[in-house]
Amino acid sequence: MNYQQLTEGKRYQISALLERETSVSEIASTIKCHRSTVYRELKRNRQINGYCPKEAQKSSLTRRKASAKYRIPAKTIDFVRILIEFDWSPEQVSHVLTLCGVPVSHEWIYQYINDDKRLKGTLYRLLRQGHKRYRKGKRTKGEAIKNAVSIEERPDIVDTRKRFGDWEIDTVLGKHGTGSIVTLLERKTRFYLIKKVNSKSAADVTRATIELLTPFKAHVHTITADNGREFAHHAEIAEALETKVYFAHPYSSWERGANENSNGLLRQYIRKGTDLRNIEDDTIHWAMTRINYRPRKCLGFKQPAVVFKEMCLAA
């Protein structure tokens, strides 16, 4: 039988059975634990005047809180809070602290956040929350994008993520009629670029895309988009950036999964249904910086902005 810590209820059962002068083996059989567990319990918690379940439970909790796994230094806890407030995930915080010689498990961090929530704290609000995907309505044949090149014709090397300079593009909508945000992500480094535009029109999206990528024109080999009408001017983008634009299959968001994931991170800062007219460009830039300086597990917990800069210098 596996070892299990005794509950307060089982301690009261032990007390009642001891009063009946029940043997240790019978007590263990009754409360369904190993007899060594009962022997250990009596050795630790039996007092001169007998066994008191209330005092035994109190002593057990005191020992548990004093154990090594609860002795996290106050400075480490402060550092954990700071990184969580920077929107890092518990796994990211745990990995970085471990590399710094301060091992803290992500399970402990989740428990700490849960305890903070019970004490009316707000750390839990900083954890990423899942959102339902928005499914676009079915498009008629007449609305199809002209001269679109299918992702099936995209070079195979793009799928491997070994080449630097392959991008994914999408738009994030604000409250109806208040504009949208153009988002671009470099597949190898997960570097993320965003820009607010007044509308989801092809003209506005094209202008923003060219503006965002022009500084990195030498590092733009391909761009992969979905079938949204905002990418109807893809030929203009391809000409301005001297690149090629490919289109994913309809309703296949996983073909641009990295960008979709980063768009989910963006929703932590700009919630769904936000009136983008009230969002300043400084806020957009701040959110972009926050995301680009989060360590990513897929990058060995390096930061996308740092990896992107290294790749630009090496190219």
N, C-alpha and C positions, 0 to 999 in steps of 0.2 A: 504493500500500500504506500502511495506517495506521501511525502511529508506535507502537511498543511498547517498553517497557523490557526490556533484555536480562536473561535469567536467568543464574544461575551456570553451568548446563549449556551454554548457548550461548557463554558466555565461554571455556569449555574447548574448544569446537569452533573458535572463532576462533583460539585459541592453536595448536591442532594444524594448522589450515589455513595459518597464517602460517609454521610450520616447513617446510611443503611449498612455500613461496613462491607461494601461491595469490593471485591478484589480489583486490582489494577487491570488485569486481563479482561474482566467482565465490563469494566468501565470503558475500556478502549473499544470493545466489541459493540457496546451500546451506542457510543457517540461516533462510531465508525472512523476510528483513527488507529494508528499503531500504538502499541502499549508503551514504546519508548517515548512517545509524545506526552503521554500522561505522566510517566516517571519524571521527564524533564520539567513539566509544568509544576509538579508538586515540589521538586527540588528547588525551583526558582522562586515560587510564590507561596509555599506553605510557611506560616508563621508559628510562633510558640503556642498561641491559642487556637491553632487550627488553620484551615484553608478558607479564605474569604474571596469569593468570586469577584466582588466589586473592586477590592484592592488589587487582585491579580490582574484584572483588565487594565487598571490604572497604571500598574507597573509595566505591563507589556507595551502600552502606548508610549510611555516615557522612554523605554529602551529603544523602541523603533525610531522615534524622532531623534534620538542621540546617535543612531547608527551612522556609518560612514556615508551612506548614500544620501543622507539628509544634510550633511555638513558641507553645503556649497558656500564658499566664501561670499561675504556681502558684496565685495567689489566685483566678483564674477556675476552675481545676480544683477547688479547695476548695469554691467556691460550687456548682459542678455536683454534687459529691458530696452537699452538704447538701440540695439540692433533690431529688435522686434518693432520698435517705433519707427525704424527706417524701412519697415515693410519687408524685412528678411523673413524667410520661413524658418521654423524651428530646426529643420534639417540643415539649412544653410548656416544658421548660427552655430549649431553643434559642430559641424565640420570645421569651420574656421577657428573656433575656440580650441578644438582638439589639436589642430595644426600649430596653434600658439602655445601648446602645452597645458591647456586648461580643459581637460575632458569633461564635457557635460552632455549627456545623452539627449536626443531630441524628444524621447519619451518624457524625461524629467521636465523639459521646457514646456511641453504640452500640459503636463500636470500642474506646473507652476501657473500657466495661463488660466487653467480651469479654477485653481484656487483663488487667483486674482479676481476672476469673474464672480465667484461666490462672495468675495469681500467687496462687491460693487465696483471692482476695477474695470477698466475699458480695454485692456490689452487684446482681448479676444476679438475686438472689432477690427484689429489690424491684420488678422489672418485673412488669407484670400478666401473669398466665397464663390461658389460655383454659380453660374448664370445659365439660363436656358438659351440655347442657340436660336437666333432669328432665322426662320426659313422663308426665303423669298418666294413670291408667288410665281406661278408658271408663266413663262414668257411665250408670246405668240411668235410665229415664224418671222413675221415682218419686223420684229424688234431685235432680231439677232444681230450681233456685232459683225460688221463687214470685214472680210479678209482676216478673220481670226485664225491664228496658227495654234493647233492643238498641242497640249502638253506631251502628247505621244511623239511629237517630232522634236521635243527638247533633247539636247545632248544627254547621254547617260551619265556623264560625270556630275551633272547637277544633283542627281539622286544620291550620290555618294557623300556629298557635302565636303569633299576633299579640296574642291577649288574655291578660292576666295573671289567673290564678286558676283555671286548669283543671288538675286533678291526676290522677295515676295511682296506683293502690294495688296492693300485692302482699304476699306473705309469704315470708320466707326461713326454711327449716326448719333446726333443729339436729339433733343426734343423736336417733334415734327415741325419742320419749317425754320429751324434755327441754325442750320448748317451741319457740317460733318467734319471729321478729322481724317486726313490721309495718313496712312501708316505704311511704312516700308521696313523690311527686315532683311538683313544679310544672313544667308542660310548658314554659313560656316561659323561665324562669330556670334550670331544672335544679336548683332548691333541693330538698334531700333531707332527709326526716324519718324517724327510725326509733325503735322502742320494742320492748323485749323483753316478751313475754307468756308466761305459764306454759303455755299450750296453744294449739293452732290452732283452738279452738272459736269459733263465731260470736260468742258472748257476750264472750270475751276480746278478740277482734279488733275488735269494735264499740266496746268500751270504750276501747281504745287509740287507735283512729282518731279518736274524738270528742275525746279528751284532747289528741292531737297537733295537731289542726286548730282547736280552739276559739280559741286566741290569734290565729288568722288568719282567723276566721270571715267577716270582711268581704271576704276575698280568696279565697273558695271558691265558684266558679260551678258546676263539675261535677267529678265523680270517676269515673274509668273503671277498672273491675275486670275480672279474669278470671272464670271460672265456678266458682271454688273454693267449696266449701260454707261456708268461713269468712266469706263475704260474704252469707250468707243473711239477716242482719238489716239489709240495706241500707236498708230503709224507716226504721229507727230512726236510722241515720246521716244520711239525707237530712233528716229532721225536725229533729234536733238542730242541724245545721249550716245549715239552710235552703238546701239545695243539691239537685242532682239526680245520681243515680247511674246510670251506664250500664255495660253488660257487653259485652266484646269477644267476637268469635266464638270458638268452641272451637278450641284448638290454634293460635291466631293471636297469638303473643307479640309479633310486630312491631307490633301495634296499640297496644301499651304499651311500645314499644321503649326509650324514655328511662329508664323505671323499671327495665326488665330490665338495661340497661347499668349503671346505678348499683348494682344488686344484685350485678353481677359485680365492681364495685369493692369492695363490702362484703366479698366473699369473700377479699380480700387480708388482711383483719383478723380475720375470723371464718370459718375454713375450713369447708368442707363436712364434716359429721360431727362438729362440735364439740358437746360437752356444754354446753348453754347454762346449766345450773345452776351452772357454774363461771365464768360470765362476769358480771362486775359491771356495774351500770348506768353507772358511770364509764367503763368500757371501751367501752360502746355509744356514749356521748356523744362520746368521743374519736374513734372511728371516723367518726361522723357529721360532726364538725368537720373532720377530715382531708379527707373527700370534698368538703365544701362549700367548702373553701378551695383546692381544686385549680383552676387555670385551665382553662377548657374552650374548645376550638377553635371550637365552634359559637356561643360567646358572644364571639368575637373575643379569646379567651384572657383574658377576665375571670373572676372567681371567682363561683360561684353565690350564695354568701352575700352578697357585696357587691351584686350585681345585684338580688337579692331585696329587700334592705333599701331600695335606691333606688326600686324599684317600689312598695313599701309606702308610702314617704313621698310619692311622686308621686300615688298613687291617691286 
